Amino acid sequence: MSWIPFKIGQPKKQIVPKTVERDFEREYGKLQQLEEQTRRLQKDMKKSTDADLAMSKSAVKISLDLLSNPLCEQDQDFLNMVTALDTAMKRMDAFNQEKVNQIQKTVIEPLKKFGSVFPSLNMAVKRREQALQDYRRLQAKVEKYAEKEKTGPVLAKLHQAREELRPVREDFEAKNKQLLDEMPRFHNSRLDYFQPSFESLIRAQVVYYSEMHKIFGDLTQQLDQPGHPDEQRERENEAKLSELRALSIVADD
């Protein structure tokens, strides 16, 4: 069995320098990583805003459930407290909705638009790979005829193969150069693209939590009773719980 040092259809000549291939793989690898990071960040931001909305909606539902409690009909102080809580929860939910809308518009949508570019980029890389395969195939064809005895028919075929190779080589070199020029530029542009989005995210969070500080500060002032520190409230609750446990209907057998 004879040993064939080259695969069929593969040229012996190194048509793309190894340094160029390494540069291409490095730059494309960066963009593949960026694509995955963008996809994951968009997914996590969506999960975060969904969780935020669920939290504030749940808080509003709890306050509404408390308002429907019969105790609100029997105790005016309890009604006042729950009404204050309900007002605070509804204000919180409204500001939360504004925050989520802002994040959707200035962070999630730009992430989605940025991610939509990658399919075109990946297709350009595939076209470059196809052009490279065509280049290798025709280069191998040229080499095959160049190694044969220089007869008239062989020289004619060699000339034809070289003519076929020229536009394919030029096509590959153009695609390769364009990608090597533009992939680093695309990767380096990510900061300028995302910085406004992240600044908007920070501002939205700052505005929201500033408003939450005001809302819960107002609520605390409405609920606080002079001379009733948390420790005293805890002792009073424990005393009331002990009284409940002493009832015969909840006593242990």
N, C-alpha and C positions, 0 to 999 in steps of 0.2 A: 504494500500500500504506500503510495507516494505521499509525501508531506507537503501540504499547501500552506504557505506562510501567510496568505491573505485570504480573507473571505471573498467569495464570489461576488462580483459587482462592487468591491471596495478598492479604491486606488492605493497604490503603494506610496505615492507621494502624499506628504502631510499638507493638505490643501488649506487647513485653518491652523495657524500657529497655536501651540498649547497655551501660551500666555493669553491669547485672545479668547480661547474657550474658557479659561479660568475666569477671566474678567467678566465674560458673559454669564457664566453660572453664578458668580458672586452677586452681580447686580440683579439678576432675575430672582435669586434666592432671597434677596432683601425685599423684593416686591411681593413674593409669595408670603413671606412672613408678615408684611404690612397688610396684605389682603386678609389673612387669618385674624390679625389683631383688630382690624376694622370691623370684621364680621362679629367677633366676640364682643367688642365694645358696644356695638349697636344692640346686640342681643341683651347684654347686661343692663344697658341704659333702659331698654324697654321693660325688663323685669323690675327694675328699680322704680320706675314711674308707676307701673301697675300696682306694685306693693304700696307705694305712697298713697295712691288713690283708694286702695282697699282699706288702708288704715284709717283714713279720715272718714270714709263712708261708714265704717264700722263704729267709729266714735260717735257719729251723728245718730246712728241707729240705737246705740246704747242709751244716749240721752233721751231719745224719743220713747224708748221702752220705759225708762224711769218716769217720764212725764205721765205715762198711762198707768203707773202704779197707783193703787188705791190710797197709798199713804199721802199722795199729793192732794187728795181731796180732804184728808183728815188733818193734815198738819201744814199750816201756812209757811212755817220756817223751812220745812222740807221742800215745799213747792217752790219757794223763792230760790233755794239752793240749786235745785234741779233745773229751774228756768235759766238761771245764770250759767249753769254748765251747758245747757242746750244752746244758748246763744253763743257761747265761746266755741263749741264744737262746730256750729254752722259757719262761724267766721273762719275757723281753722280750715274747714273743708273748702270754702270759697278761695282762700289764699292758696291752698294746696293745688286746687284746680288751675289757678293762674300760673303757678310755678310749673306744673306739669305741661301746660300748653306752651309755655315759653321754652322749656327743655325740648319738647317735641319739635318746635319750629326751628330752634337755633342749634340744636345738638343732634337729635336723632335723624331728622331729615337730611342735614348735611352729611352725616355718616352714611346714610342710605345712598345718596347721590354719589359720594366718593367711591363707595363699594361697587356702584354700577359701572365704573370705568374698567374694572379688572377683566371682565369677560372679553372686551375688545383687546386689551393688552395680551391676554393669554392666547387669543386667536392670532395676533401678530407674531407671537413667539412660535406658534404652530406653523405659520406660513414660512417663517425663517427656517424652521427645522425641515420642512418639505423641500424648500429651495436647496438646503444643504444636502439632502439625500439625492436630489436630482443632479447637483453639482458633482457629488462623489461618483454617482453612476456613470455620468458622461466622462469624467476624468479617467475612470477605470477603462472605459471604452477606448479613449485616446491612447492610454498606455498600452492596451492590448495590441492595437494596430501598430503602434510605434515600435514594439518589440518584434514584430513579424518581419520576414524578409521583404525588402523594399521592391516589390513588384508593382506593376502598373495598377492593377485592381486594388492592392493594399494601400498604395499611396492615395488613390482616389477616396477610399473609405476613411483613411486617416484625415484627409483634408475635410471631408464631410463631417466627421466626428468633431474636429476642432471648431468648425463653423457652428455646429450645434452647441458646443460647450460654451462659446464666448458669451452669448446673451444670458445663459443660465448662470454662469459665473458672475457676470455683472449684476444680475438680479439678486443673487445671494449676497454679494458684497454690499449692495445698496441697503438691503433689508438689515443686514448685520450691523452696518454703520449707523443706521437710523436708530436701532434699538440700543446700541452701546452709547449713543449720544443722549437719547431721550430717557432711558430708564433711570440713570442717576438724577436727571433733572426732575423727573416725576417724584422720585423718592425724597429728594431734598425739599420739594415744595410742600410736603405734608405739614410742616410746622406753620407756614404762612396760612395754609388752608384751615387747620384745626384750631389755631390759637384764638380767633374770635369766638368760636363755638365754646371752648373751655372757659373763656372769660365770661361769656354769657351764662354758662352753667354756674359759675361761682357767684355772679351777681344775683341770679335767681335764688340760689340757696341763701345768700346773705339777706336779701329782702324778705324771704319767707321766714327765716328764723328770727329776724328782727321783729316782724309782725307777731310771731308766736310769743316772743318775750312780752310784748305789749298786751296781747290777749290774755295770757295766763297771769300776767301781773295784775291786770284788772280783775280777773276772776279771783285771785288770791285775796285782793282787798275786799271783795264782796263777801267772801266766805270766812275770812279770818275773824275770830272772836277775841277781843282783848283779854289778856290773862289766860289764854288757853294754848300753851306751847304744845308741840307734838308729843312730848313725853307724857303730859297730863292727859291728852286725848287717848293715848295708847293705854294708860292705866284705867281710864273710864271705860274704854271698850272691853278690856279684859274683865273688869268688874261686872259689866252687863252680860258678857258671855258666861261668866260663872253663875249668874242668876238664872240664865236660860238652861244651863246644864243641870241646875238643881231641880228643875221641874220634873215631875214624875213621868211625864210622857216621853222625855228624852233620857231618863236615867237608865243606866246599864242594868241588865237583868242580874 
